[in-house]
Amino acid sequence: MKKKGSLNLAKSIVLGGSLMVAFTGAANAGAILSAVGGTINSSGPGFGSLQDTFDQSGLLSGYTSGVTDFDTYIGTNPLHTSTFASNEWFSNSGSNTASVTYDLGAVYSIDALALWNEEAAGIGLLDLYGSSDGVNFSLLSGGLTPTDHPTHPYDYSADVFGIGAALLQYVRLDMSRCPQQPGDFDSCAIGEVAFRQATQVPEPGTLALLALGLGGLVTVRRRKDKEQ
């Protein structure tokens, strides 16, 4: 009986350990993450598609979302083309403020945002808000001043803004003081945005399996104690 109890205990420990590995393996700390959707909240529809600001269409060198290391990629100084068509988004003509929200597709722990600030109608002042449900937003970082890049035909680089690790699915950009002066067009414009993933929140199914495995470990431990 003692031998059998020890065997069951060993099996349960292996199961629990395997589930812990699966749990931690869901995270890809430090990976760059792109949005899967976006909404124009104000000063839209504007010009171009908001999708052009998160699908890498204007980047001169790309990355694999959720895989490529954020810091390594940004360290290569990836540039964004200054060509507008199918690469950038501009708010309505004459607007000096605008707001957009990006959807990451799931809740992630995000600790930084990369912004390629468009060179002809760049954002002068930026406030970042985050939400896990798309309804209730909290300030992540305010009063940010993106780089004022030289205007066309110069390609431009990214600014990185740290926000502290926060569980988010939605990130809202409230833009003002647009365009940076001297500007070529009275508007707020974005070249590209990307995010740095700290850890991914595990899906409910993963948590349930983890609880089941650890529960089995406790049960077998109790049985072994009784047999002894």
PyMOL commands that set and color helices and strands:
alter all, ss='L'
color gray80, all
select helices_A, chain A and resi 2-25+50-53+70-75+204-227
alter helices_A, ss='H'
color red, helices_A
select strands_A, chain A and resi 31-33+37-42+89-90+98-117+125-131+138-144+159-176+189-200
alter strands_A, ss='S'
color yellow, strands_A
deselect
rebuild
show_as cartoon
